[in-house]
Amino acid sequence: MVLLGVVLVLLALGVGAALVLGAVRLEDPVSMNLLGGTIDLPPVVFLVSGMVVISVFWLGWVVLRSGVKRGHRRRVDARESEKAAEQERLLEQKRLKEELATRERLLEEERARHESETAALRQQADERVAEQHVSTETARRRAEVAETRAETPDPGAEPRR
């Protein structure tokens, strides 16, 4: 569109310049030297062709302006689209970071729960071992007491046969 507008404006300017150079007087036919030849035209033809040239000029100018506006609008839309895409990308990154932080927090809670369960189980196992140690020690003492009683005779008891 812009290129077409430029071509029409330049064409109108060129034809207008040729008409100005060719116009001499209104009563006499006007002679123009174009491309090595001479053309004789009445002044009315120049008047009508001038109106056509001005119309073509303004048409070219309108096409040029609309093309420039359209190009500007496309560039603005492209920039807005890029900004929107960038904002969407940043929001997606933020969402992913929050999701990752949530997962890490849940994982850390799971680890802490697992460690507390493991610590409780270890404590229970240590308590059982301590109880078994106490039971074993008590049983050993009782066995020692029973042995010493069996080895020493009771003075009031009858001798064994």
Biotite code that builds the C-alpha atoms (Angstrom):
import biotite.structure as struc

atoms = struc.array([
    struc.Atom([0.000, 0.000, 0.000], chain_id="A", res_id=1, res_name="MET", atom_name="CA", element="C"),
    struc.Atom([2.753, 2.423, 0.869], chain_id="A", res_id=2, res_name="VAL", atom_name="CA", element="C"),
    struc.Atom([4.627, 1.645, -2.331], chain_id="A", res_id=3, res_name="LEU", atom_name="CA", element="C"),
    struc.Atom([1.487, 2.114, -4.420], chain_id="A", res_id=4, res_name="LEU", atom_name="CA", element="C"),
    struc.Atom([0.841, 5.466, -2.710], chain_id="A", res_id=5, res_name="GLY", atom_name="CA", element="C"),
    struc.Atom([4.397, 6.626, -3.406], chain_id="A", res_id=6, res_name="VAL", atom_name="CA", element="C"),
    struc.Atom([4.127, 5.593, -7.062], chain_id="A", res_id=7, res_name="VAL", atom_name="CA", element="C"),
    struc.Atom([0.822, 7.450, -7.502], chain_id="A", res_id=8, res_name="LEU", atom_name="CA", element="C"),
    struc.Atom([2.128, 10.620, -5.830], chain_id="A", res_id=9, res_name="VAL", atom_name="CA", element="C"),
    struc.Atom([5.300, 10.600, -7.941], chain_id="A", res_id=10, res_name="LEU", atom_name="CA", element="C"),
    struc.Atom([3.295, 9.945, -11.109], chain_id="A", res_id=11, res_name="LEU", atom_name="CA", element="C"),
    struc.Atom([0.968, 12.852, -10.323], chain_id="A", res_id=12, res_name="ALA", atom_name="CA", element="C"),
    struc.Atom([3.892, 15.170, -9.601], chain_id="A", res_id=13, res_name="LEU", atom_name="CA", element="C"),
    struc.Atom([5.608, 14.223, -12.859], chain_id="A", res_id=14, res_name="GLY", atom_name="CA", element="C"),
    struc.Atom([2.503, 14.703, -15.015], chain_id="A", res_id=15, res_name="VAL", atom_name="CA", element="C"),
    struc.Atom([1.695, 17.952, -13.218], chain_id="A", res_id=16, res_name="GLY", atom_name="CA", element="C"),
    struc.Atom([5.193, 19.269, -13.902], chain_id="A", res_id=17, res_name="ALA", atom_name="CA", element="C"),
    struc.Atom([4.865, 18.331, -17.587], chain_id="A", res_id=18, res_name="ALA", atom_name="CA", element="C"),
    struc.Atom([1.536, 20.157, -17.778], chain_id="A", res_id=19, res_name="LEU", atom_name="CA", element="C"),
    struc.Atom([2.911, 23.294, -16.181], chain_id="A", res_id=20, res_name="VAL", atom_name="CA", element="C"),
    struc.Atom([5.816, 23.345, -18.610], chain_id="A", res_id=21, res_name="LEU", atom_name="CA", element="C"),
    struc.Atom([3.489, 22.774, -21.547], chain_id="A", res_id=22, res_name="GLY", atom_name="CA", element="C"),
    struc.Atom([0.894, 25.459, -20.732], chain_id="A", res_id=23, res_name="ALA", atom_name="CA", element="C"),
    struc.Atom([1.463, 28.701, -22.657], chain_id="A", res_id=24, res_name="VAL", atom_name="CA", element="C"),
    struc.Atom([-1.797, 30.499, -23.513], chain_id="A", res_id=25, res_name="ARG", atom_name="CA", element="C"),
    struc.Atom([-5.462, 29.554, -23.330], chain_id="A", res_id=26, res_name="LEU", atom_name="CA", element="C"),
    struc.Atom([-6.525, 30.531, -26.893], chain_id="A", res_id=27, res_name="GLU", atom_name="CA", element="C"),
    struc.Atom([-3.832, 28.778, -28.824], chain_id="A", res_id=28, res_name="ASP", atom_name="CA", element="C"),
    struc.Atom([-3.274, 25.049, -28.933], chain_id="A", res_id=29, res_name="PRO", atom_name="CA", element="C"),
    struc.Atom([-0.410, 24.089, -26.702], chain_id="A", res_id=30, res_name="VAL", atom_name="CA", element="C"),
    struc.Atom([2.548, 22.282, -28.218], chain_id="A", res_id=31, res_name="SER", atom_name="CA", element="C"),
    struc.Atom([4.462, 19.869, -26.049], chain_id="A", res_id=32, res_name="MET", atom_name="CA", element="C"),
    struc.Atom([7.690, 18.126, -26.873], chain_id="A", res_id=33, res_name="ASN", atom_name="CA", element="C"),
    struc.Atom([7.496, 14.612, -25.428], chain_id="A", res_id=34, res_name="LEU", atom_name="CA", element="C"),
    struc.Atom([9.878, 11.776, -26.173], chain_id="A", res_id=35, res_name="LEU", atom_name="CA", element="C"),
    struc.Atom([11.251, 13.412, -29.280], chain_id="A", res_id=36, res_name="GLY", atom_name="CA", element="C"),
    struc.Atom([7.821, 14.348, -30.743], chain_id="A", res_id=37, res_name="GLY", atom_name="CA", element="C"),
    struc.Atom([5.509, 17.338, -30.604], chain_id="A", res_id=38, res_name="THR", atom_name="CA", element="C"),
    struc.Atom([1.887, 17.148, -29.446], chain_id="A", res_id=39, res_name="ILE", atom_name="CA", element="C"),
    struc.Atom([-0.613, 20.009, -29.974], chain_id="A", res_id=40, res_name="ASP", atom_name="CA", element="C"),
    struc.Atom([-3.424, 20.023, -27.381], chain_id="A", res_id=41, res_name="LEU", atom_name="CA", element="C"),
    struc.Atom([-6.151, 22.565, -26.593], chain_id="A", res_id=42, res_name="PRO", atom_name="CA", element="C"),
    struc.Atom([-6.000, 24.227, -23.131], chain_id="A", res_id=43, res_name="PRO", atom_name="CA", element="C"),
    struc.Atom([-9.242, 22.423, -22.028], chain_id="A", res_id=44, res_name="VAL", atom_name="CA", element="C"),
    struc.Atom([-7.367, 19.121, -22.172], chain_id="A", res_id=45, res_name="VAL", atom_name="CA", element="C"),
    struc.Atom([-4.813, 20.601, -19.800], chain_id="A", res_id=46, res_name="PHE", atom_name="CA", element="C"),
    struc.Atom([-7.582, 21.735, -17.459], chain_id="A", res_id=47, res_name="LEU", atom_name="CA", element="C"),
    struc.Atom([-9.219, 18.303, -17.363], chain_id="A", res_id=48, res_name="VAL", atom_name="CA", element="C"),
    struc.Atom([-5.880, 16.521, -17.119], chain_id="A", res_id=49, res_name="SER", atom_name="CA", element="C"),
    struc.Atom([-4.940, 18.856, -14.257], chain_id="A", res_id=50, res_name="GLY", atom_name="CA", element="C"),
    struc.Atom([-8.062, 17.839, -12.376], chain_id="A", res_id=51, res_name="MET", atom_name="CA", element="C"),
    struc.Atom([-7.255, 14.178, -13.017], chain_id="A", res_id=52, res_name="VAL", atom_name="CA", element="C"),
    struc.Atom([-3.673, 14.723, -11.863], chain_id="A", res_id=53, res_name="VAL", atom_name="CA", element="C"),
    struc.Atom([-4.822, 16.372, -8.642], chain_id="A", res_id=54, res_name="ILE", atom_name="CA", element="C"),
    struc.Atom([-7.301, 13.557, -8.056], chain_id="A", res_id=55, res_name="SER", atom_name="CA", element="C"),
    struc.Atom([-4.567, 10.948, -8.632], chain_id="A", res_id=56, res_name="VAL", atom_name="CA", element="C"),
    struc.Atom([-2.254, 12.895, -6.325], chain_id="A", res_id=57, res_name="PHE", atom_name="CA", element="C"),
    struc.Atom([-4.818, 12.923, -3.513], chain_id="A", res_id=58, res_name="TRP", atom_name="CA", element="C"),
    struc.Atom([-5.674, 9.268, -4.094], chain_id="A", res_id=59, res_name="LEU", atom_name="CA", element="C"),
    struc.Atom([-1.986, 8.422, -3.841], chain_id="A", res_id=60, res_name="GLY", atom_name="CA", element="C"),
    struc.Atom([-1.686, 10.545, -0.718], chain_id="A", res_id=61, res_name="TRP", atom_name="CA", element="C"),
    struc.Atom([-4.645, 8.770, 0.921], chain_id="A", res_id=62, res_name="VAL", atom_name="CA", element="C"),
    struc.Atom([-3.292, 5.335, -0.009], chain_id="A", res_id=63, res_name="VAL", atom_name="CA", element="C"),
    struc.Atom([0.142, 6.320, 1.324], chain_id="A", res_id=64, res_name="LEU", atom_name="CA", element="C"),
    struc.Atom([-1.290, 7.532, 4.648], chain_id="A", res_id=65, res_name="ARG", atom_name="CA", element="C"),
    struc.Atom([-3.501, 4.491, 5.086], chain_id="A", res_id=66, res_name="SER", atom_name="CA", element="C"),
    struc.Atom([-0.545, 2.197, 4.365], chain_id="A", res_id=67, res_name="GLY", atom_name="CA", element="C"),
    struc.Atom([1.611, 4.004, 6.918], chain_id="A", res_id=68, res_name="VAL", atom_name="CA", element="C"),
    struc.Atom([-1.187, 3.864, 9.502], chain_id="A", res_id=69, res_name="LYS", atom_name="CA", element="C"),
    struc.Atom([-1.778, 0.178, 8.851], chain_id="A", res_id=70, res_name="ARG", atom_name="CA", element="C"),
    struc.Atom([1.944, -0.577, 9.186], chain_id="A", res_id=71, res_name="GLY", atom_name="CA", element="C"),
    struc.Atom([2.117, 1.402, 12.419], chain_id="A", res_id=72, res_name="HIS", atom_name="CA", element="C"),
    struc.Atom([-0.955, -0.391, 13.760], chain_id="A", res_id=73, res_name="ARG", atom_name="CA", element="C"),
    struc.Atom([0.590, -3.783, 12.910], chain_id="A", res_id=74, res_name="ARG", atom_name="CA", element="C"),
    struc.Atom([3.827, -2.858, 14.687], chain_id="A", res_id=75, res_name="ARG", atom_name="CA", element="C"),
    struc.Atom([1.904, -1.659, 17.752], chain_id="A", res_id=76, res_name="VAL", atom_name="CA", element="C"),
    struc.Atom([-0.194, -4.832, 17.760], chain_id="A", res_id=77, res_name="ASP", atom_name="CA", element="C"),
    struc.Atom([2.951, -6.945, 17.437], chain_id="A", res_id=78, res_name="ALA", atom_name="CA", element="C"),
    struc.Atom([4.551, -5.122, 20.380], chain_id="A", res_id=79, res_name="ARG", atom_name="CA", element="C"),
    struc.Atom([1.418, -5.553, 22.463], chain_id="A", res_id=80, res_name="GLU", atom_name="CA", element="C"),
    struc.Atom([1.314, -9.241, 21.560], chain_id="A", res_id=81, res_name="SER", atom_name="CA", element="C"),
    struc.Atom([4.964, -9.605, 22.574], chain_id="A", res_id=82, res_name="GLU", atom_name="CA", element="C"),
    struc.Atom([4.280, -7.855, 25.885], chain_id="A", res_id=83, res_name="LYS", atom_name="CA", element="C"),
    struc.Atom([1.251, -10.046, 26.526], chain_id="A", res_id=84, res_name="ALA", atom_name="CA", element="C"),
    struc.Atom([3.254, -13.169, 25.670], chain_id="A", res_id=85, res_name="ALA", atom_name="CA", element="C"),
    struc.Atom([6.083, -12.013, 27.946], chain_id="A", res_id=86, res_name="GLU", atom_name="CA", element="C"),
    struc.Atom([3.654, -11.350, 30.799], chain_id="A", res_id=87, res_name="GLN", atom_name="CA", element="C"),
    struc.Atom([2.064, -14.744, 30.253], chain_id="A", res_id=88, res_name="GLU", atom_name="CA", element="C"),
    struc.Atom([5.497, -16.368, 30.254], chain_id="A", res_id=89, res_name="ARG", atom_name="CA", element="C"),
    struc.Atom([6.431, -14.551, 33.470], chain_id="A", res_id=90, res_name="LEU", atom_name="CA", element="C"),
    struc.Atom([3.151, -15.596, 35.102], chain_id="A", res_id=91, res_name="LEU", atom_name="CA", element="C"),
    struc.Atom([3.777, -19.189, 34.026], chain_id="A", res_id=92, res_name="GLU", atom_name="CA", element="C"),
    struc.Atom([7.306, -19.038, 35.480], chain_id="A", res_id=93, res_name="GLN", atom_name="CA", element="C"),
    struc.Atom([5.929, -17.592, 38.711], chain_id="A", res_id=94, res_name="LYS", atom_name="CA", element="C"),
    struc.Atom([3.273, -20.307, 38.878], chain_id="A", res_id=95, res_name="ARG", atom_name="CA", element="C"),
    struc.Atom([5.897, -22.990, 38.269], chain_id="A", res_id=96, res_name="LEU", atom_name="CA", element="C"),
    struc.Atom([8.164, -21.512, 40.966], chain_id="A", res_id=97, res_name="LYS", atom_name="CA", element="C"),
    struc.Atom([5.271, -21.453, 43.429], chain_id="A", res_id=98, res_name="GLU", atom_name="CA", element="C"),
    struc.Atom([4.382, -25.018, 42.505], chain_id="A", res_id=99, res_name="GLU", atom_name="CA", element="C"),
    struc.Atom([8.002, -26.061, 42.971], chain_id="A", res_id=100, res_name="LEU", atom_name="CA", element="C"),
    struc.Atom([8.169, -24.281, 46.332], chain_id="A", res_id=101, res_name="ALA", atom_name="CA", element="C"),
    struc.Atom([4.961, -26.015, 47.412], chain_id="A", res_id=102, res_name="THR", atom_name="CA", element="C"),
    struc.Atom([6.315, -29.394, 46.365], chain_id="A", res_id=103, res_name="ARG", atom_name="CA", element="C"),
    struc.Atom([9.593, -28.743, 48.164], chain_id="A", res_id=104, res_name="GLU", atom_name="CA", element="C"),
    struc.Atom([7.704, -27.672, 51.292], chain_id="A", res_id=105, res_name="ARG", atom_name="CA", element="C"),
    struc.Atom([5.547, -30.819, 51.161], chain_id="A", res_id=106, res_name="LEU", atom_name="CA", element="C"),
    struc.Atom([8.636, -32.935, 50.606], chain_id="A", res_id=107, res_name="LEU", atom_name="CA", element="C"),
    struc.Atom([10.362, -31.278, 53.553], chain_id="A", res_id=108, res_name="GLU", atom_name="CA", element="C"),
    struc.Atom([7.284, -31.908, 55.724], chain_id="A", res_id=109, res_name="GLU", atom_name="CA", element="C"),
    struc.Atom([7.266, -35.538, 54.582], chain_id="A", res_id=110, res_name="GLU", atom_name="CA", element="C"),
    struc.Atom([10.959, -35.859, 55.432], chain_id="A", res_id=111, res_name="ARG", atom_name="CA", element="C"),
    struc.Atom([10.425, -34.295, 58.858], chain_id="A", res_id=112, res_name="ALA", atom_name="CA", element="C"),
    struc.Atom([7.479, -36.640, 59.518], chain_id="A", res_id=113, res_name="ARG", atom_name="CA", element="C"),
    struc.Atom([9.538, -39.617, 58.374], chain_id="A", res_id=114, res_name="HIS", atom_name="CA", element="C"),
    struc.Atom([12.467, -38.584, 60.567], chain_id="A", res_id=115, res_name="GLU", atom_name="CA", element="C"),
    struc.Atom([10.188, -38.146, 63.587], chain_id="A", res_id=116, res_name="SER", atom_name="CA", element="C"),
    struc.Atom([8.634, -41.572, 62.960], chain_id="A", res_id=117, res_name="GLU", atom_name="CA", element="C"),
    struc.Atom([12.096, -43.070, 62.571], chain_id="A", res_id=118, res_name="THR", atom_name="CA", element="C"),
    struc.Atom([13.254, -41.384, 65.785], chain_id="A", res_id=119, res_name="ALA", atom_name="CA", element="C"),
    struc.Atom([10.180, -42.693, 67.640], chain_id="A", res_id=120, res_name="ALA", atom_name="CA", element="C"),
    struc.Atom([10.820, -46.216, 66.352], chain_id="A", res_id=121, res_name="LEU", atom_name="CA", element="C"),
    struc.Atom([14.475, -45.992, 67.378], chain_id="A", res_id=122, res_name="ARG", atom_name="CA", element="C"),
    struc.Atom([13.457, -44.774, 70.821], chain_id="A", res_id=123, res_name="GLN", atom_name="CA", element="C"),
    struc.Atom([11.011, -47.675, 71.175], chain_id="A", res_id=124, res_name="GLN", atom_name="CA", element="C"),
    struc.Atom([13.707, -50.109, 70.051], chain_id="A", res_id=125, res_name="ALA", atom_name="CA", element="C"),
    struc.Atom([16.185, -48.608, 72.531], chain_id="A", res_id=126, res_name="ASP", atom_name="CA", element="C"),
    struc.Atom([13.581, -48.906, 75.308], chain_id="A", res_id=127, res_name="GLU", atom_name="CA", element="C"),
    struc.Atom([12.971, -52.559, 74.412], chain_id="A", res_id=128, res_name="ARG", atom_name="CA", element="C"),
    struc.Atom([16.704, -53.234, 74.399], chain_id="A", res_id=129, res_name="VAL", atom_name="CA", element="C"),
    struc.Atom([17.001, -51.519, 77.778], chain_id="A", res_id=130, res_name="ALA", atom_name="CA", element="C"),
    struc.Atom([14.070, -53.589, 79.126], chain_id="A", res_id=131, res_name="GLU", atom_name="CA", element="C"),
    struc.Atom([15.653, -56.773, 77.768], chain_id="A", res_id=132, res_name="GLN", atom_name="CA", element="C"),
    struc.Atom([18.965, -55.780, 79.313], chain_id="A", res_id=133, res_name="HIS", atom_name="CA", element="C"),
    struc.Atom([17.250, -55.178, 82.673], chain_id="A", res_id=134, res_name="VAL", atom_name="CA", element="C"),
    struc.Atom([15.346, -58.479, 82.363], chain_id="A", res_id=135, res_name="SER", atom_name="CA", element="C"),
    struc.Atom([18.521, -60.323, 81.437], chain_id="A", res_id=136, res_name="THR", atom_name="CA", element="C"),
    struc.Atom([20.397, -58.724, 84.324], chain_id="A", res_id=137, res_name="GLU", atom_name="CA", element="C"),
    struc.Atom([17.581, -59.593, 86.739], chain_id="A", res_id=138, res_name="THR", atom_name="CA", element="C"),
    struc.Atom([17.483, -63.170, 85.472], chain_id="A", res_id=139, res_name="ALA", atom_name="CA", element="C"),
    struc.Atom([21.279, -63.423, 85.827], chain_id="A", res_id=140, res_name="ARG", atom_name="CA", element="C"),
    struc.Atom([21.138, -62.174, 89.421], chain_id="A", res_id=141, res_name="ARG", atom_name="CA", element="C"),
    struc.Atom([18.366, -64.584, 90.272], chain_id="A", res_id=142, res_name="ARG", atom_name="CA", element="C"),
    struc.Atom([20.365, -67.404, 88.731], chain_id="A", res_id=143, res_name="ALA", atom_name="CA", element="C"),
    struc.Atom([23.406, -66.394, 90.810], chain_id="A", res_id=144, res_name="GLU", atom_name="CA", element="C"),
    struc.Atom([21.287, -66.266, 93.944], chain_id="A", res_id=145, res_name="VAL", atom_name="CA", element="C"),
    struc.Atom([19.820, -69.668, 93.161], chain_id="A", res_id=146, res_name="ALA", atom_name="CA", element="C"),
    struc.Atom([23.314, -71.064, 92.553], chain_id="A", res_id=147, res_name="GLU", atom_name="CA", element="C"),
    struc.Atom([24.661, -69.720, 95.789], chain_id="A", res_id=148, res_name="THR", atom_name="CA", element="C"),
    struc.Atom([21.680, -71.157, 97.669], chain_id="A", res_id=149, res_name="ARG", atom_name="CA", element="C"),
    struc.Atom([22.184, -74.482, 96.028], chain_id="A", res_id=150, res_name="ALA", atom_name="CA", element="C"),
    struc.Atom([25.871, -74.550, 96.920], chain_id="A", res_id=151, res_name="GLU", atom_name="CA", element="C"),
    struc.Atom([25.509, -73.538, 100.556], chain_id="A", res_id=152, res_name="THR", atom_name="CA", element="C"),
    struc.Atom([23.455, -75.886, 102.686], chain_id="A", res_id=153, res_name="PRO", atom_name="CA", element="C"),
    struc.Atom([20.801, -74.490, 104.879], chain_id="A", res_id=154, res_name="ASP", atom_name="CA", element="C"),
    struc.Atom([21.644, -75.165, 108.514], chain_id="A", res_id=155, res_name="PRO", atom_name="CA", element="C"),
    struc.Atom([18.084, -76.096, 109.391], chain_id="A", res_id=156, res_name="GLY", atom_name="CA", element="C"),
    struc.Atom([17.593, -78.274, 106.408], chain_id="A", res_id=157, res_name="ALA", atom_name="CA", element="C"),
    struc.Atom([18.091, -81.968, 106.194], chain_id="A", res_id=158, res_name="GLU", atom_name="CA", element="C"),
    struc.Atom([21.092, -83.281, 104.441], chain_id="A", res_id=159, res_name="PRO", atom_name="CA", element="C"),
    struc.Atom([20.596, -84.621, 100.988], chain_id="A", res_id=160, res_name="ARG", atom_name="CA", element="C"),
    struc.Atom([20.830, -88.219, 100.254], chain_id="A", res_id=161, res_name="ARG", atom_name="CA", element="C"),
])
